Amino acid sequence: MFFLVKVLIGRAVVSLDRPFDYYTTEEGIHAGMRVLVSFGHSEKTVGFVLEEPIKVSTSLEDYQKERKIRLSQIQKVIDNQPLLSPELIQLAKEMASYYATDLIKVLNAFLPPSLKPKDSALKKSQGRFIDFVFPTGKAYVGRKGTNAEKLFLKLEPIKEGVRLSSITAKKSLKQLLDEGYLEVRKIPASRIPEMVSSSLKDFALTKSQEEAYNTIVDNPDKVCLLKGVTGSGKTEIYLSLAKKALKEGKGVLVLIPEIALTDQMSNRFYSFFQDTIAILNSSLSDSRRYEEYRRIVNGESKIVLGTRSAIFAPVQNLGLIIIDEEHSNTYKQDTTPFYDAIQVALMRKEIEKVQLVLGSATPRVIDNARAEKGLYLPVVLSTRFAASQEKDLILVDMNLPNSYDPAKSSLISKRLFEEIGKTLSNHEQAMVLINRRGYAPMFLCRDCHEVARCPNCGIPLSYHKRTNELLCHHCDYRVLASTYQCSCGGKDFMPLGYGTERAYEDLRTFFPEAKTLRLDSDITGNERRHDILESFSLGEADILIGTQVIAKGHDFKNVTLAAMLDADSSLRLPSFMANEETFDLISQFVGRSGRGNKKGRVLVQTYCPDNEVIALASKQNYEGFYQMEMKERKKFQYPPFVYLALIIVKAMDDERCRDASLDIKNLLLSKVSTMRINIYGPSSPYIPHINGRYYRNILLKYKVKEEASKLLSLLKVYRMANKDVEVLVDVDPETEGI
């Protein structure tokens, strides 16, 4: 008698994208565990158990002889409990099928670094522990008046313990430890509270909120699309739904679009639910992610709050998924596997029978269309908490020669300088958005007028003044600006254009009395970002400038001016999502002003003042935009009227990339005659050469997902036969492959 075990080898190789049979004579192996096995020339490699082992009553010798095979034995079980539940394993399989990708890549996305089914994970941190000093309960009977007694009296009342590293009286500490008055315990870092419960009191829902809450509660089987204007109080509904779920013994999963919003949302939830919350996002260390994951698996954390990848969290008895700011493009993964967290949430809803709530002031066009068709249940919040819902809108046409003063700044208009001055004189705050980081997007040679370009990608290098670097925002190539030399031999350069760093410099120059802060992805470290947002929230700064990270979800009561620079920049991208992303960004940012008791002002600088998208977004007219955009999508056949899949072909040689993409298209055309699928391309993307690799794109438009899935499955055979070419599939892409 033995057990037959189905094991997926932990290597991202297309030929290994299937389970292999191994055997064990031991009980205790379950689906969702990692094991060590021999494979090929490797004596030990990590594998993932996909199914519950099958008990075989015959002998191993007879089994092998009958089937003319030879089974290898499981060498070691790595985990003492499954890392993934049967439901999450099913989810992984459905994702691999839906996104036409390898299962091992999906599983790697599910798990933290130290728990991934890959060999390198075994070397990762398995959690970080911190030494804490605790009283043992023994009464002090030593000499009175000594330093040891003073230290004991100080530490004895603190039942939650004190960090060992914070105690400076080392000699007295050693004495108390030796005599048994104190002891040192190792505490997992994740169990040490990092958030302090704020003074938020319980709240009562308004009539509008209560109606929305009751509608959601009364329709647990529906996907609820909570449409609430900025400041209408969606968070209070989230909290109320979470309270109900916890009371019923169910777990809650809350997704937010940006790491920068984690603190604000987690502090609100922590104020009501204390240490039952786990935080998951990419800014956490490997050891912290390990500890948080273990707390969730063990059921210690009933609420999980995080960014995109938190959708895979192994929440016990999951009952509710909330996705806030569901319109955000950050929910779509831009590397393989190209999953959409909202689509994954829909899969989890069906597998685990949970309630799903999508919240936004500006829902995705495809989701609003689903609500119109009755596939989702629309739940509307139309009332804002702020005293004044109206805002003064100021549209500045930057084409006009007198719109700005070249001696001051070619980016910041005269009117914006005036409005900032007015804001400061009223002791109010201003937020300024420019969706481009760095000092300048181009570095121009004064001798030959050529722009400095990335040697790997061929695109212009951005100048970052603080670090004196030229940086490629695609492959991360960087070089010191002071050492860079043009191909003509020139060493004299001029920065062209504006990014957050340059706009920040201009504002500090012309408003020296004001404290100005900058927030973008160049500001690294979650603590630094938290400090910036906290400082601005407390009124310790007057102006906050940043990229789109400042546009979403923040609630600053004293902000009366929201100014957007170069508002039409994203409209220039050759993408069917350009209008929607521009509308969302402007509309969301407009909502940052006037959230307190003072009337807000919105200033939008644009080179396209007559553009309808900008006009509608500035007025937060979502319904007007939705109707306009749906006509455009129908005319040119884009979602929600069709589905899309993007095939991305990558190769080291441009000619090989072109030939491979043509071969793939011909392969697809040979099978598509009976299907309702249109194939476009291959074409060169907007940026055809990135980090030494050449790209071609093939776009599929289709009405039936099952037909496309059959067609895309052909790519697996092609990948196995052409290992010098990388072929990726992005199902439901948000661009056509720019």
PESULSUL-V120652 format. One record per backbone hydrogen bond with DSSP energy under -0.5 kcal/mol. CO is the residue of the C=O (numbers start at 1). NH is the residue of the N-H. E is the energy in kcal/mol with one decimal. If there is no record, write none. Layout:
CO_NH_E + CO_NH_E
//
This chain:
2_56_-3.2 + 3_5_-0.5 + 3_24_-1.7 + 4_54_-2.6 + 5_7_-0.6 + 5_22_-2.2 + 6_50_-1.9 + 6_51_-0.7 + 7_9_-0.6 + 7_20_-3.3 + 8_48_-2.4 + 9_11_-2.2 + 11_13_-2.2 + 13_16_-1.9 + 14_17_-1.6 + 16_18_-2.3 + 18_9_-0.5 + 20_7_-2.9 + 21_72_-0.6 + 22_5_-3.1 + 23_74_-2.7 + 24_3_-2.9 + 30_33_-1.4 + 32_83_-2.9 + 33_49_-2.8 + 34_78_-2.2 + 34_79_-1.0 + 35_47_-2.9 + 36_75_-2.2 + 36_76_-1.2 + 37_45_-2.6 + 39_42_-2.3 + 41_43_-0.5 + 42_39_-2.6 + 45_37_-2.7 + 46_10_-2.4 + 47_35_-2.3 + 48_8_-3.0 + 48_50_-0.6 + 49_32_-2.9 + 53_55_-0.5 + 54_4_-3.1 + 55_57_-0.5 + 56_2_-2.0 + 59_63_-2.3 + 60_64_-2.4 + 61_65_-2.3 + 62_66_-2.6 + 63_67_-1.8 + 64_68_-1.1 + 64_69_-1.7 + 72_23_-2.1 + 76_36_-2.9 + 76_78_-0.6 + 85_89_-2.2 + 86_90_-2.2 + 87_91_-2.1 + 88_92_-2.4 + 89_93_-2.1 + 90_94_-2.4 + 91_95_-2.5 + 92_96_-2.4 + 93_97_-1.9 + 94_98_-2.9 + 95_99_-3.1 + 96_101_-2.0 + 97_100_-0.8 + 102_105_-0.6 + 102_106_-1.3 + 103_107_-2.5 + 104_108_-2.0 + 105_109_-1.2 + 106_110_-1.2 + 107_111_-1.2 + 112_115_-2.2 + 112_116_-0.5 + 113_116_-0.8 + 116_118_-2.0 + 118_121_-1.2 + 119_122_-1.4 + 120_123_-1.4 + 121_124_-1.3 + 128_189_-3.2 + 130_187_-2.7 + 131_164_-2.6 + 132_185_-2.8 + 133_162_-1.8 + 134_183_-2.4 + 143_146_-0.7 + 146_150_-2.1 + 147_151_-2.4 + 148_152_-2.4 + 149_153_-2.9 + 150_154_-1.4 + 151_155_-2.2 + 152_156_-3.0 + 153_157_-0.5 + 155_158_-1.3 + 157_159_-1.6 + 158_161_-1.5 + 162_133_-3.3 + 163_166_-1.1 + 164_167_-1.5 + 166_168_-0.7 + 168_170_-2.2 + 169_173_-2.3 + 170_174_-2.6 + 171_175_-1.9 + 172_176_-2.3 + 173_177_-2.3 + 174_178_-2.8 + 175_179_-2.0 + 176_181_-2.1 + 176_182_-1.4 + 177_180_-1.0 + 181_136_-2.3 + 183_134_-3.0 + 185_132_-2.9 + 185_187_-0.6 + 187_130_-2.6 + 188_191_-1.9 + 189_192_-1.5 + 191_193_-0.7 + 195_197_-0.6 + 206_210_-2.9 + 207_211_-2.1 + 208_212_-1.9 + 209_213_-3.0 + 210_214_-2.7 + 211_215_-2.0 + 212_216_-2.1 + 213_217_-2.6 + 214_218_-2.3 + 216_219_-1.2 + 219_222_-1.2 + 222_224_-0.7 + 222_356_-0.6 + 223_225_-0.6 + 223_377_-3.1 + 224_226_-0.9 + 224_358_-3.0 + 225_227_-0.9 + 225_379_-2.8 + 226_228_-0.8 + 226_360_-2.3 + 227_381_-3.2 + 229_232_-1.9 + 231_385_-2.4 + 233_237_-0.9 + 234_238_-2.2 + 235_239_-2.6 + 236_240_-2.0 + 237_241_-2.5 + 238_242_-2.5 + 239_243_-2.4 + 240_244_-2.0 + 241_245_-2.3 + 242_246_-2.6 + 243_247_-2.2 + 244_248_-1.4 + 245_250_-2.8 + 246_249_-1.7 + 251_319_-2.6 + 251_320_-1.3 + 252_304_-2.5 + 253_322_-3.0 + 254_306_-2.2 + 255_324_-2.7 + 258_261_-1.1 + 259_262_-1.8 + 259_263_-0.5 + 261_265_-2.2 + 262_266_-3.2 + 263_267_-2.6 + 264_268_-1.3 + 265_269_-2.3 + 266_270_-3.2 + 267_271_-1.7 + 268_272_-0.6 + 269_272_-1.0 + 269_273_-2.6 + 270_274_-2.1 + 273_276_-1.4 + 274_277_-1.0 + 276_302_-1.0 + 276_303_-2.1 + 278_305_-2.7 + 280_307_-1.4 + 281_284_-1.5 + 285_289_-2.5 + 286_290_-2.1 + 287_291_-2.2 + 288_292_-2.7 + 289_293_-2.4 + 290_294_-2.4 + 291_295_-2.3 + 292_296_-1.9 + 293_297_-2.7 + 294_298_-2.4 + 295_300_-2.2 + 295_301_-1.2 + 296_299_-1.4 + 300_302_-0.6 + 302_252_-2.7 + 303_278_-2.4 + 304_254_-3.2 + 305_280_-2.0 + 306_256_-2.2 + 307_310_-2.4 + 308_311_-1.8 + 309_312_-1.7 + 310_313_-2.0 + 313_315_-1.9 + 315_318_-0.8 + 317_251_-2.3 + 319_355_-2.2 + 320_253_-2.5 + 321_357_-2.7 + 322_255_-3.1 + 322_324_-0.6 + 323_326_-0.5 + 323_359_-2.7 + 325_328_-2.3 + 328_331_-1.2 + 329_332_-1.4 + 331_333_-0.6 + 331_341_-2.8 + 337_339_-2.4 + 339_333_-3.1 + 339_341_-0.5 + 340_344_-2.4 + 341_345_-2.1 + 342_346_-1.9 + 343_347_-1.7 + 344_348_-2.6 + 345_349_-2.3 + 346_350_-1.6 + 347_351_-2.4 + 348_352_-3.1 + 349_353_-1.1 + 349_354_-0.7 + 355_321_-2.9 + 356_224_-2.4 + 357_323_-2.7 + 357_359_-0.5 + 358_226_-3.2 + 359_326_-2.5 + 360_228_-1.3 + 364_368_-2.5 + 365_369_-2.2 + 366_370_-1.6 + 367_371_-2.0 + 368_372_-2.1 + 369_373_-1.8 + 370_375_-2.2 + 370_376_-1.2 + 371_374_-0.8 + 375_223_-0.5 + 376_378_-0.7 + 377_225_-2.5 + 379_227_-2.9 + 380_382_-0.5 + 381_229_-1.5 + 387_389_-0.5 + 390_600_-0.6 + 391_393_-0.6 + 392_394_-0.5 + 392_602_-3.2 + 393_395_-0.5 + 394_396_-0.6 + 394_604_-2.8 + 395_397_-0.6 + 396_398_-0.9 + 396_606_-2.4 + 397_400_-1.2 + 400_403_-1.9 + 403_414_-2.5 + 403_415_-0.5 + 404_406_-0.7 + 405_408_-1.8 + 405_409_-2.3 + 411_413_-0.6 + 413_417_-2.1 + 414_418_-2.0 + 415_419_-2.6 + 416_420_-2.7 + 417_421_-2.1 + 418_422_-2.4 + 419_423_-2.3 + 420_424_-2.6 + 421_425_-2.2 + 422_426_-1.3 + 423_428_-2.5 + 424_427_-1.7 + 429_560_-2.0 + 429_561_-1.3 + 430_544_-2.1 + 431_563_-3.0 + 432_546_-2.0 + 433_565_-3.1 + 434_436_-2.0 + 436_500_-2.1 + 438_501_-2.1 + 438_502_-0.8 + 439_499_-1.2 + 440_463_-3.1 + 442_496_-2.5 + 443_452_-2.6 + 444_494_-2.7 + 445_449_-1.6 + 450_445_-2.9 + 452_461_-2.6 + 454_458_-2.5 + 456_692_-2.1 + 459_454_-2.9 + 462_464_-0.5 + 462_471_-3.0 + 463_439_-2.6 + 463_440_-1.8 + 463_465_-0.6 + 464_468_-0.7 + 464_469_-2.1 + 468_481_-2.4 + 468_482_-0.5 + 469_464_-3.2 + 469_471_-0.5 + 470_479_-1.8 + 471_462_-2.8 + 471_473_-0.6 + 472_476_-1.5 + 477_472_-2.8 + 479_470_-3.1 + 480_483_-0.9 + 480_484_-0.8 + 481_484_-0.5 + 486_489_-2.0 + 490_486_-2.8 + 491_493_-0.6 + 492_446_-2.8 + 494_444_-2.8 + 496_442_-1.5 + 499_503_-2.3 + 500_504_-2.5 + 501_505_-1.7 + 502_506_-2.2 + 503_507_-2.3 + 504_508_-2.2 + 505_509_-1.9 + 506_510_-2.2 + 507_511_-1.6 + 511_514_-1.4 + 514_516_-0.7 + 515_542_-2.5 + 515_543_-1.9 + 517_545_-2.8 + 519_547_-1.3 + 520_523_-1.7 + 522_524_-1.3 + 525_529_-1.9 + 526_530_-2.5 + 527_531_-2.6 + 528_532_-2.2 + 529_533_-2.4 + 530_534_-2.8 + 531_535_-2.5 + 532_536_-2.1 + 533_537_-2.5 + 534_538_-2.0 + 535_540_-2.5 + 535_541_-0.5 + 536_539_-1.3 + 542_430_-2.4 + 543_517_-2.8 + 544_432_-2.8 + 545_519_-2.3 + 546_434_-1.9 + 547_550_-2.2 + 548_551_-1.6 + 548_552_-0.6 + 555_557_-0.6 + 556_559_-1.3 + 558_429_-2.6 + 558_560_-0.7 + 559_594_-2.2 + 559_595_-0.6 + 560_601_-3.0 + 561_431_-2.6 + 561_563_-0.5 + 562_603_-2.4 + 563_433_-2.8 + 564_605_-2.8 + 566_569_-1.6 + 568_571_-1.1 + 568_572_-0.5 + 569_572_-1.1 + 570_573_-1.1 + 573_575_-2.2 + 575_578_-1.6 + 577_581_-2.9 + 578_582_-2.1 + 579_583_-2.6 + 580_584_-2.7 + 581_585_-2.2 + 582_586_-2.4 + 583_587_-2.8 + 584_588_-2.7 + 585_589_-2.1 + 586_590_-2.7 + 587_591_-1.1 + 589_592_-2.0 + 590_593_-1.3 + 596_387_-1.0 + 600_392_-2.2 + 601_562_-2.3 + 602_394_-3.3 + 603_564_-2.7 + 603_605_-0.5 + 604_396_-2.8 + 605_567_-2.7 + 606_398_-2.6 + 608_611_-2.0 + 611_615_-2.0 + 612_616_-2.6 + 613_617_-2.5 + 614_618_-2.4 + 615_619_-1.1 + 616_621_-2.9 + 617_620_-1.5 + 620_622_-1.4 + 621_625_-1.8 + 622_626_-3.1 + 623_627_-2.2 + 624_628_-1.8 + 625_629_-3.0 + 626_630_-2.4 + 627_631_-1.3 + 628_632_-1.5 + 629_633_-2.8 + 630_634_-2.3 + 631_635_-2.1 + 632_636_-2.1 + 633_637_-0.7 + 633_638_-1.8 + 638_641_-2.1 + 643_702_-2.0 + 644_732_-2.5 + 645_647_-0.5 + 645_700_-2.9 + 646_648_-0.6 + 646_730_-3.1 + 647_649_-0.6 + 647_698_-2.2 + 648_728_-2.7 + 649_696_-1.7 + 650_726_-2.6 + 651_694_-3.2 + 653_657_-2.2 + 654_658_-2.3 + 655_659_-2.6 + 656_660_-2.5 + 657_661_-2.0 + 658_662_-1.9 + 659_663_-2.3 + 660_664_-2.4 + 661_665_-2.1 + 662_666_-2.4 + 663_667_-2.2 + 664_668_-2.3 + 665_669_-2.8 + 666_670_-1.7 + 668_671_-1.3 + 668_672_-0.9 + 672_675_-2.1 + 675_677_-1.4 + 676_703_-1.0 + 678_701_-2.3 + 680_699_-2.5 + 683_697_-2.6 + 686_688_-0.5 + 688_695_-2.2 + 690_693_-1.8 + 693_690_-2.1 + 694_651_-1.7 + 696_649_-2.9 + 697_682_-0.6 + 697_683_-2.0 + 698_647_-3.2 + 699_680_-2.9 + 700_645_-1.7 + 701_678_-2.8 + 702_643_-3.2 + 703_705_-0.6 + 704_708_-1.5 + 705_709_-2.4 + 706_710_-1.8 + 707_711_-1.9 + 708_712_-2.9 + 709_713_-1.4 + 711_714_-1.3 + 712_715_-1.5 + 713_716_-1.0 + 713_717_-0.6 + 714_717_-0.5 + 714_718_-1.5 + 715_719_-2.7 + 716_720_-1.8 + 717_721_-1.4 + 718_722_-1.1 + 722_725_-1.3 + 725_727_-0.5 + 726_650_-2.8 + 726_728_-0.5 + 728_648_-2.8 + 729_731_-0.7 + 730_646_-2.6 + 730_733_-0.6 + 738_687_-0.6
//
